[in-house]
Amino acid sequence: MIPTKILSQRPILHADLFTVVETQLDIKGTKRTHLNVYRPSIASVFPIADDGEIYLIKQYRYLHGQTFLEEVAGHVEKDESPLFEAKRELREEVGITAGKWTEFAAFSGTSSVIKTKIYLFLATDLRVGGAASPEEDEEITLVKMPLEEAVKRVLRGQIKNSIASLGILMLHALRQKGGL
């Protein structure tokens, strides 16, 4: 392990969804400056219906200039739990509530530049068809498909969202091992 000493940290930009921090480091006697992004935690939801099919959403992402097939997700608000955020996002974005919730993974988004924690939840015992109330700038289409079809789309590169891809593959592996 390389000995690293943090000499100083200074926020240089605050925004709603992230803070950029300039960090002065001493790495083995060499002074370096790093810029890091700190983001709130993310709660991602993978609803699976009684028939074994998964619900995903289609949403246009202007930053990439294309529509993505992805999981329902949202940023965890300060003083709220990831589970609370997962439940709220599923209800608000697509009008689904769930009777059973299981956190099946938690991991870091990236390890060198962006610091955030991502929580993945399986939602089952679903009640579909409630009133959705997505944010004003969100245009969301609910898509239901067999989990195996979602896996095929990940492997063909048709699901490009990294969290959605990881969650789908993990759920497929859990199902194969009888843990789902």
N, C-alpha and C positions, 0 to 999 in steps of 0.2 A: 504494500500500500504506500502510495506517495504521500509524505507528510505535507499537509496543506494548512496554512494558517490564514484565517480571515483577518485582514488588517482593518478594513472598514467597509461599510455598506451604506449606500445613499440612494433612496428612491429618486428616479429622474422623470417618471411619468406615471400618473395615476389615471385609470380609466374605469368604467363600470365593470368590465370583465377581466381586467388584469392590471398588474403593476410591474413596471420595468425598474430593476434595481441594478445599480453599478456597484460591483464588488471588487475591492482591491485585495489581492491575494499574494501570499508569499509561498511559492511552491519550490521546495528544495533550494531556498536562498535566492530565487528569481522572483522579482515583483511582476505581477500580471494584473490586467484589468479584464473582468468579464462582465457582460451584460446578461442578466437573467430575467425571465418572465415568471411571475407568480400569478397563478389563476386559482379561483375558487374550485373546490372539488366538484366533480360531475357525477350525477346519478343517471345511469343508463338502464332502460327497462326493456326486457324481452318477454312480451306476453305470449303464452302458448295456450291455445284453446283446448277444450276437452277432446277434440278430434286430433290433437297432436300438431295442428298447424300453428305457425308463428305469424304474429302481426308485426309488420314493419311499416315505415312511412316513406312516402316520396316527398321530397322537398327540394325546391330550387335553391342553390347556393351561389349567390352572385359572385363571391370571391373566386370560384372555380368556373363560373359561366356554364353550369350544367345542373341537372337534376340528379340528386343522390337518393338511393334506397338505403335507409338507415334505421337505427333504433330510435325510440322515443328517449329523449335525454334533456337534462336541464342542469343549470348550475345550482349548487347547494347554497342557499342563502345563509348568511351569518346567523348563528344561534339556532339553526335547524339541522335535523339529521338527514343523512343521505336517503334513508327510507322515506321520510316525510316528503322530500323533494321528488322521489321516484313516483310516489302515489299521486302527488299533485300534478306532475307533468303528464302522466298517463290519462288522468281524468280531464285535464284542461286541453291537451293537444288533440286527443282522439275520442274522448267521451267513454273511456273504458275504466271500470273499477275491478279490483281483484280481491278475492277472499283469502288468498294465500300468497305470501311473499317470501322469497329465499334469496339472500345475497350469495351468489356463487363465485364471485371473484372481486378482488380489489387490487389495483396496481397503479404504478406511476405512469403518467403520460409519456414523458421522455425523461431521460436521466441527466442530461448535460446542460440544457438551455432553459427548458420550461418545467416549472415545478407545479404539479397538480396531482390530485389523487382521483382515480376513476373507480366508481363502484358499479358493479353489474348485478342487476336483480332479475330473477325469474318471477314473473307474475302468472298465477294460475287461478282456477276457479273464477273465471272471468264473467263479468256482466258488461255486454257490449251494447251500444246504442244510446248511451247517455248523451247529454248535450255537451258538445265540445266547445271550448272557448279559447282557441289559439290567439296569440298576440296579433295585433293589427297587421303587422308586416309578414305574418306567417301564412303560407298557403300549403296546407298539408293534405295529402291523400293517403288514406289507410289502405294497406295492401296485405292480404292474407294468402299464405302459401304453405305447402308442406315444408317442414324443416329441411328435408333432403333436397328440395328445390333451392332453398336459400343457400345450402352448402354448395351445390353445383354453381350457383351464381357467384359465390365468393371465389371458388376455384377457377372460374372462367374470367375473373376480373371484372365482373359486372356489378358487384357491390364493392365500391371503392372506399367507403368509410372504414377506417381502421378499427374503431371500437365495435362497430356492427359486425365486421368480419370476424374479429376475435371472439365476440360473444356467441355468434352463430356456430363457429367451429367448436368452441368449448361446450355448448349445449349439445351439439351432435355427439361429441366424445362422451359426455355424461350419459346420454341416452344409450349409446353403444355399450357402456359398462353397466347399464341397469340402474344408474343413479338419478334418473329423471322420470 
